[in-house]
């Protein structure tokens, strides 16, 4: 390891080798290099623009930074532990390229506002990509839903059969969850898009910088109004981790349902070979690895959120070395969320199919139409609570005689209450049970078709409403 050269001559000796390794972040913050170079280019241009350095020096700095960018992309720039972090690694290489002019890049800038700028540029780009992935997943859900408006699936509460649903309606529930995720990230992106560059270490700078100029070059919407806040704020990172956690909540809930649906007990879906694995000892097995991994990785993202909250809760203003720990949490969360979205999109698009015949059997073999019997009586003027209690008696009678509601004869219905007529059989048929729920936002086929059109319009227009 080369001698530590990051600090001033205030220090008489280099760091202990073990402490240097412990202190270094180059092993993971190299992820920020493209954003660090972009931010440094803007800073160099500002220094020239304000006359802090000459135009020629500014051009030389920009040219050197772009050379480093090309070296990195070609695999020829691979700084080691002795660089400590990506920021010093770039500055050191720039000095090798540009000579003493390279040493002027850090004028009027601290690593505190530099790393804050890099992180925001990084997260802004990642949020944009995740929103694109969310839209792709929504599109897949919508395609499946549009093909299954009149495919029925049992609906559950407490994991007990409740009422039958349109499969499209069930899938649209996840479309709406992902819509909120998409909107939430858009709102967070606005707060991410604020520049801390120029805040310095904590108090600003004595140089006549133009913070709005660098913000404009970097396409930030504005600048931090308070330098202390600018270098110490990580609210935007916590908000992103919150949003990422909710995305994984939604993916995990869908994953859990797919795992259940793919089981022999449910048998609602078939997993294709491209998205499932087998057992090392049981040759008959086909395992739902994709949804199980997504369900498992959810806890990983939750952990990063908790870690960031604990990290920030006791930090005095302004910057503290603790904040170095924000990056691995962000990097891993981005990797996890993007990976899960990609895998689930592939699974739904081409890795599973619904078994329509089994679904039709499922909605025809239970008492999930019991509420409709109560509604039937209520429509004939019988108070709903009285009808509700009567239907409970009907269900008990059926259970005692090992029958379903559809198996009762008209005489048996009328013996229970004279209001029952021959149209009771149509009223409790699963397709009619679903079709009849035509209140706004309900599972009725007419409502579902309207919801599908509205969802498609939102995807096409990019609208949140």
N, C-alpha and C positions, 0 to 999 in steps of 0.2 A: 504494500500500500504506500502511495506517495504521501508526503507530508501534507497535513491539512493546511490549505491556503485560503479557506473561505473567510477567515476573520482578520481583523486588523492586528497591528503589532502590539496591541494591548495584551495579547496572549503570547507567552514565552515558549510554549510547547504544544505539540499536537495532541489530539484526543487519544486516549487509550484505545487501542484497536477494537476491543470488544464494545466500548462505548460508541465508537464511530459507527460500527455496524448497527448497534441498537438505535442510534440517533438517525441513521440514514433512511430516507424515503424513496430513493431513486429506484428501488426495486419495484415499486408500484406506481409512483407518480410520473414515471415515464409515459404513462397513459395520457398525460396532459400535454405532451410535447407540441403537438400541432397547435393547440390552443395557446400555449406559452409563446410560441413563435409568432402567432397572429397578434397576440396582445403586445408583444415586444416590437413588432413592426409598427403598430399604431403609436406606441410610446415614442419610438425613434422619430417618426414623422412629426409628432407633436413637438418634440424637442427642437426640431429644425424649424417648424412652423412658427414657434414663439421666439426664435432667435437664441435659445439657450445653447444650441450648437449650430454650426454652420450648415447650409444646405448640402454641401459636399460631404460633410461628416454624416449627415442624416442618410444620404444616398448610400454611403459606404456601409453603414450599419444595416440598412434594409437589404442590401445585396448579400451581406454576410449571413444574415438571418435566413434568407431564402436559400442560400447554399447549404446551410445546416438542414433545412427542411428536405432538400433533395437528397442529402447524404443519409438522413434518417430513412426516408422512403426507399432508398436503394440498399438499406441494410448496412451502411458504412459508418453509422454513428451509434455507438453502443457504450455509453458511459457506465462506469462501475461505481462501487461503493465510495471511492475517494471523491466522487463528485458531490456526495451527500444527497442532493435533490436535483430535479430536472432543471430548475431555474439557474443554479450555479453551473450545471453542466453546459447549458446553452451559452451562458456568459463566458465561461472559460474557453469554449470552442470558438466563440465569436472573436475573442481577443487573439487567438491563434491565427484566425483568418484575416482580421482587419488591423491587427496591431493595437497600439495604444488607444485608437479610436474606439475599439471594442469596450474599453473600460469606462467609456462615457455613457453607455446604454443605461446604466443603473442610476444616472442622475435624476433626482426628483422622484425616485420610486423606491419602495421598500419591498422586500419579499412578502410582507403582509398584504399589501394591496395587490401585489402581483399574483399571488396564489388565489386570492379571492376572485380576481378577474378571470384567471384560467378556469377555475372551478365553475364559474357561472357560464362561461362560453361552452365548456364541456356539457354541462347539464342542459343548457338551452338546446344544443344539438340533439342530445339523447331524448329529451322530451318530445321533440319534433318527430323523431323516428318511432318512438313508442306510440304516439298518437296515430301514425300511419299504420302501425301493426294492429292497433285497436280497430281501426276502420276496416282493415282486411278481415279480421275475425268477425266483426259485425256483419260484413257482407256474406261470409260463409253461413253464419247463423240464419241470415235472412233468406238465402237461397234454399236452405233446407226447410225453413218454415213455409215458404211460398209453395213448396211441393207437398206440404202436409197439413193444409188447412183443415181437411175433414178426416185426417188420421186422428184417432182418439187415443188418449193415454190416461191411466188412472192418476188423479190428483190426490195428494196426501196432506194431512196435517198430523203432527206427532208420529209421522211415519206409519199412520194408519190410513186405509182407504177413506177418502173424503167425498170427492165429487169428480166425475170424469171431465177431462179437458180436451180442447183441441191441442194437438202436439205443437202446432204453430204458436199457439198462445203461450205454451210452456217455454218454448225457445225464445220468444219475444221478451219474456221476463229477463233473460240474460242479456238480450240486446239492450234493454233499458239500463241495466246495471253498467254495461260497458259504455253506454252513452254518457252516463254520469262520470265515469272514469275519464273519458275523452274530454269532457267539459272541464272537469276538475284540473286536469293537467294543463289545459289552456289557461285557466285562471292563475295557476302557479307559475306558468311560463312568463306571465306578465311581471311577476315579482322577481323572478330570476333575472329578468332582462334589465337590471339596473347596475350601473358601473361603479365599482369601488376604486377604480384606477385613479391615482392622484391623492388618495387619502393618506398615503405615506405609511409610516409605521403605526401612527395613531393620531397625529396632530396636523396632518397636511404637510406643506413644504414651503420653504422660503423662496423657491424659484417661481417665476411668473408663468406657471403651466396653464394650459387650457383643457380642463377636464371634459368640457362639453365637446371639444374637438375630437378627443380620443373616443368618447362615447359614440359620436357620430360615425367615426371610422369603423368601429366595432359593431355598429348597428344596435347599440343599446338604446332603450327608450328614454333613459334619463340617468342621473347620477345620484349617489347617496348624498344626502344633505348634511350629514354629520360624519366626520372622519372616524371618530371612535366606533360608531355603529357600522360604518362601511367595512372596517377590517375585522370586526368581531362577530358580525351577523352570520348566523347559520340557520336562521328561520327557514330560508328558502330550501335548504337541504332537508330539514325536518319535514317540511310540507311535502316535498317530493317523496320522502320515505313513507309518509302517511298515505299519499295517493297510491304509491306502489303497493303498500300493504293491502289497501282496499281492492286493487286490481287482483292481487293474489287471493284475497278472500273470495272474490267472485269466481275466479278460475277454479279454486279449490272446491267450492260448493258444486259447480258443474262437474268437476272431476269425481266427487263423491257420488253424484247421481249416476254418472256413467259406469262407475265401478259396480254399483248396485244393479243397474240395468243389464250389465253384461254377465251377471251371475246366473247360475242355473236356476236359482229360486225365482228371479224376475224374468230373465230371458227376453228382455225388450230390445236389446241390440246385439249385433254380431260384430266382434272385433276382427278386422282383417289382419292377415299375416304381416303386413308392412308396418303395423303399429302395435304389435303385441309380441310377447316372448313366451317361451316354454319353461318347463321345469327341468332341472338337472337330473331328477330321479323319477318324476311322474310323467310319463309320455303323453298322457291325455290332456295335460294342462295347457291353457292359453291365458296368460296373465296380462292384466291391464296396466302395464308398466308406465305408460305416459301419464294417465290421470293419477296414478299412485305417486309418481315422482313430483308432479305439480303439487299435489296435496302435501307432500313432504317438504318441498322447497318453500312453501308458504311460511313455515316457522322460521326459516333462515332470514327472510325479509323482515318479519316481525322483530327478530332479534336485532337487526341493524337499526330499526327505528328505536327500540328501547335503548340500545347502546348510545345513540346520538342524543336522546333526551337526557340520559344520565351524564353523558359527556358535558353537556351545556349547562346543566342546572346550577353548578357552583362556580362557574368561571367569572372572575372579576374582569372588568374592562381593562385593556382592550384585547390584543392578541395574546394567546398562550400556546405553548407547544402542544398541549392536549389536542388542539384543532387539527394537528397532522392526522389524527385518527379518523377524521371525517371521510377521507378519500376512499379507503378500502371499503367502507360501508357503502358509499355511493357507487363505486365501480362494480362491486359484487351485486348490488341490488339491480343495477341496470342490466348486467349480464343475466341475472336470474329472471327478471321480468321479460326481457326480450326473448330469452330461450323458451320460457313457458308459453308465451303467446305464440311463438312459431310452432312449437310442438302441438299445442291444442288446436291451432288452425289446421295443421296437416291432419290431425286425428279426425276432426269433424268433416273436413273436406273430402278425405279419401281413405280414412282408416277405420270407419265403422259405418254400419247401416242399421236403420230401424227395422224391426220385424213386425210388419203391419198386421199380419194374421194373429200373431201372439198378442199384440196390443189390443186387437179387436176382441179376442177371447177374454183378456184381462178385465176390460170394462164391462163385460157381460156376466161376470161370475161373482158379483159382490152386492152389497147393499148401498153402494154409493149414490143410488137414485132415491134414497129414502127421503131426502129433503124435498124432492119433487113431488112425492106423494103428499107431504104436508102442504106444499104450495098448491097442489091440485085442490085439496079440501078448502084451503084458505080462499082460493078463487071462487069457491061456491058459497062463500059467506060464513064459513066456520072460523072462529077466532084462531089465529095461528098457534097460540100456545096449546089450545085444546087439540088442534090437529097434530101438533108436534107430539104430544103425549099419546095420542091414538096410534100414530105411526110407530112409536116405540113399542107399543103392544103388538102391532102387526109384525114387526121385525122379530120380536120374541116368539111369536106364534110360528113364524117361518123357521126359525132356528130349531124349535122343538120338533118340527115335522121335516127337517132337513130339506127345506125349499128356499128358493129365492123369490123375490116379489113377483117376478114375471111368471112364476109357476102357479100362483094362486088363481083359482077359477073365479069367474065373475060372481058366482054365488058366495064364495068365501069372502070376496071383497065386500059385497053388500051385506053379508052377515056382520062384518066389522063396522060398517057404517052405510046407511042407505044412500048417501050422496055419491057413492062410487058408481060409475057407469062404464060402458064398454070402451070409452076413450081413455080409460086409465092406462091401458097397455101402450098406447102411443105416447102418452105423457111420460112414461118411465123408460121408454126405449133410449139407450145411451146416446144415439145421435140426436134425438129430440131434446134430451136433457141438456146437452151441450148447446144446441142451436137456440134453445129458449133463453139462455143467459145473455141477452142482447143489450144489457145496460152498458153505458160507455165504459170502455176499459175491460169489459167482460170477455168471456171465452166464446160467446156466440159467434158463429161463422161470419155473420155480417160484420160484427165488430172487429173480428180478427182480420178480415180482408181490408177493412178501413185502416186498421193499425199497421198492416203490412205496407200499404201505400204511403202512409205518413212516414214510416221508417225508411222506405226507399227514397222518398223525397229528401229526408234529412241527410242520407248518405250522399246523394247526388249534389245537394246544395252546400253541404258542409255546415248546415245550420244546427243550432242547439235546441230549436223549438219545433 
